[in-house]
Amino acid sequence: MFARTSVLLLAWVALLVAGCKSTPTQEDTHARVDDAEKTLADFMRDPQMSWLQTHVHEAKAVMVSPAIYQAGFVVGGSGGPLLVIARSRTGSGWNGPAFYHMGSGSLGLQAGAQKAEMVALVMTDKALNSLLSTSFKFGGDVSIAAGPVGAGAAAPITSDIVTFTRTKGLYGGINLDGTVITIDDGRNHAFYGRTVTPVDILIEHSVTNPYGRKLGDVASAGVHAPPVK
């Protein structure tokens, strides 16, 4: 029974990865933006995430994953979509989003399966530059720290990236160290209508899509983020 359940869960992860790599449509990318917008707005309204809300204006970029899936027993894996917006060179407003994949493998006992949401603040130029490369790893190429929630959220943090996760209403609960971030060229192409790079989207701002302003508006609103309809 144990072996059969393990096989089923690993097959589920494989299907998830295959789905992430399927040919995307513009409607699919818009749905991703909608999901990310809802996650970001929820985090910006959450009274337990005051550190996130008060420091978002200091961030070089904001990373949002509306769905990180994790499954497995002896061998497990996790992954999901990731959207990134970067602060404009003018210091006002946000560029993007750029689309990425999140994925990692792990060894060790893992029980059950879970789905989590994540919002992360990119606090340094080093971390922002990592997003412009083909791939990078949390905790390897850049330092990460779990953001404080609730009481004591005023504590200083010096990591390159500060992450906030939530699973079924509970905070934390997912280890992102070792997670690999790769560019989702297919969704970037579908969203902007041509082949583009994260540099084009996040730094040069040479391509735009009005639908992408939704995420930037929520980030700019901070703690006063409006409800998502």
C-alpha positions in Angstrom: 0.0 0.0 0.0 2.9 2.4 0.9 4.7 1.7 -2.4 1.5 2.2 -4.4 0.7 5.5 -2.7 4.3 6.7 -3.3 4.0 5.8 -7.0 0.7 7.6 -7.3 2.1 10.8 -5.6 5.2 10.8 -7.8 3.1 10.4 -10.9 1.0 13.3 -9.7 4.1 15.5 -9.4 5.2 14.3 -12.9 1.9 15.4 -14.3 2.2 18.7 -12.6 5.6 19.3 -14.2 4.3 18.2 -17.6 1.4 20.7 -17.3 3.8 23.5 -16.5 5.7 22.8 -19.7 2.6 22.5 -22.0 2.2 25.1 -24.7 0.6 28.1 -23.0 -2.0 30.5 -24.4 -2.6 34.2 -23.7 -5.7 33.3 -21.8 -3.6 30.9 -19.7 -1.1 33.7 -18.9 -3.9 36.0 -17.9 -5.3 33.4 -15.6 -1.8 33.1 -14.0 -1.8 36.9 -13.5 -5.2 36.8 -11.9 -4.1 34.0 -9.5 -0.9 35.8 -8.5 -2.9 39.1 -8.0 -5.3 37.4 -5.6 -2.4 35.8 -3.7 -0.5 39.1 -3.4 -3.6 41.0 -2.4 -4.5 38.4 0.3 -1.0 38.7 1.7 -1.1 42.5 1.6 -4.3 42.4 3.6 -3.2 39.8 6.1 -2.6 41.5 9.6 0.0 38.8 10.4 2.2 39.9 7.5 2.9 43.5 8.6 6.7 43.1 7.8 5.9 42.3 4.2 3.5 45.2 4.0 5.8 47.8 5.5 8.9 46.7 3.6 7.5 46.1 0.1 8.4 49.7 -0.8 12.1 48.8 -0.2 12.1 45.8 -2.5 13.9 45.6 -5.8 11.3 43.1 -7.0 8.4 41.0 -5.8 8.0 37.3 -6.5 4.6 35.7 -6.3 3.7 32.0 -6.6 -0.1 31.3 -6.2 0.4 27.5 -6.0 3.5 25.5 -4.9 2.7 21.8 -4.9 4.7 19.4 -2.8 4.3 15.6 -2.7 6.1 12.4 -2.1 7.2 10.0 0.6 10.7 8.5 0.2 11.5 10.8 -2.8 9.5 14.0 -3.1 9.5 17.1 -5.2 7.9 20.5 -5.3 7.1 23.0 -7.9 4.8 25.6 -9.3 4.5 28.8 -11.3 6.2 32.0 -10.3 5.6 35.6 -11.5 8.0 38.5 -10.9 7.6 42.3 -11.0 10.5 44.6 -10.6 10.6 48.2 -9.5 10.9 50.7 -12.4 14.3 52.5 -12.8 12.5 55.7 -12.1 11.6 54.3 -8.6 7.9 54.7 -9.3 5.8 51.8 -10.4 6.6 48.3 -11.4 7.7 46.5 -14.6 6.5 43.0 -15.6 5.4 40.5 -14.8 8.0 37.9 -16.0 7.0 34.3 -15.8 9.2 31.6 -14.2 9.1 28.0 -13.0 9.9 26.9 -9.4 11.0 23.4 -8.8 13.1 21.3 -6.5 13.7 17.7 -5.5 14.3 16.4 -2.0 15.3 13.2 -0.2 13.9 12.2 3.1 10.6 11.2 4.7 7.7 13.3 3.5 4.1 12.5 4.3 1.1 13.5 2.3 0.8 16.3 -0.2 0.3 20.0 0.2 -0.3 23.2 -1.7 1.2 26.5 -0.6 1.2 30.1 -1.6 4.3 32.3 -1.6 5.2 36.0 -1.8 8.9 37.0 -1.6 10.6 40.3 -1.5 13.8 40.7 -3.5 15.9 43.0 -1.4 19.3 43.2 -3.1 20.7 43.9 -6.6 22.4 40.5 -6.4 19.1 38.7 -6.1 17.5 40.8 -8.8 20.5 40.1 -11.2 20.0 36.4 -10.5 16.5 36.6 -11.9 18.0 37.7 -15.2 20.1 34.5 -15.5 18.9 31.3 -17.1 18.4 29.7 -13.7 19.4 30.2 -10.0 18.9 28.4 -6.7 17.5 29.7 -3.5 20.1 29.4 -0.7 22.8 28.6 -3.2 23.2 31.6 -5.5 21.3 34.0 -3.2 20.5 33.9 0.5 16.9 33.5 1.7 15.1 33.9 5.0 11.6 33.2 6.1 9.9 36.5 6.8 8.5 37.2 10.3 4.8 37.0 10.8 2.7 38.2 13.7 4.3 39.6 16.9 8.0 40.5 16.6 7.7 41.2 12.9 9.9 44.3 13.3 13.1 42.3 13.5 15.7 43.3 10.9 16.5 40.9 8.0 19.6 41.1 5.9 19.0 38.2 3.4 18.9 38.7 -0.4 15.3 37.4 -0.5 12.7 37.3 2.2 9.9 34.8 1.7 6.4 34.4 3.1 4.5 31.2 2.7 1.0 30.1 3.7 -0.5 26.6 3.6 -4.2 26.1 4.4 -4.2 29.2 6.5 -1.0 28.3 8.4 2.2 30.3 8.0 5.4 28.7 6.9 5.5 25.0 6.6 7.5 24.7 3.3 11.2 24.6 2.9 12.3 26.7 -0.1 16.0 26.2 0.4 17.5 24.6 -2.8 14.5 25.5 -5.0 15.6 26.2 -8.5 14.1 29.1 -10.5 14.0 28.9 -14.3 12.6 31.2 -16.9 9.2 30.2 -18.5 10.0 31.3 -22.0 6.7 29.9 -23.4 4.5 32.0 -21.1 6.6 35.1 -21.5 6.2 34.7 -25.3 2.4 34.1 -25.0 1.9 37.1 -22.7 3.9 39.6 -24.7 3.4 38.3 -28.2 7.0 37.7 -29.0 10.2 36.2 -27.8 11.4 38.3 -24.8 13.9 37.9 -21.9 13.6 39.0 -18.3 15.9 41.9 -19.1 13.4 43.1 -21.7 10.5 42.8 -19.2 12.0 43.7 -15.8 14.9 46.1 -16.6 14.6 47.7 -20.0 10.8 47.7 -19.9 10.9 47.4 -23.7 7.7 45.2 -23.8 4.5 45.8 -21.9 1.1 44.3 -21.5 -1.7 46.3 -19.8 -2.9 43.2 -18.1 0.3 43.0 -16.2 -0.4 46.3 -14.3 -2.7 44.5 -12.0 0.2 43.0 -9.9 2.1 46.3 -9.7 -1.1 48.2 -8.6 -1.5 45.8 -5.7 2.2 46.0 -4.7 2.0 49.8 -4.8 -1.1 49.9 -2.7 0.7 47.9 0.0 -1.4 47.3 3.1 -4.3 49.1 1.5 -4.5 46.7 -1.4 -8.1 46.6 -2.6 -10.2 43.4 -2.6 -9.8 41.2 -5.7 -13.0 40.6 -7.6 
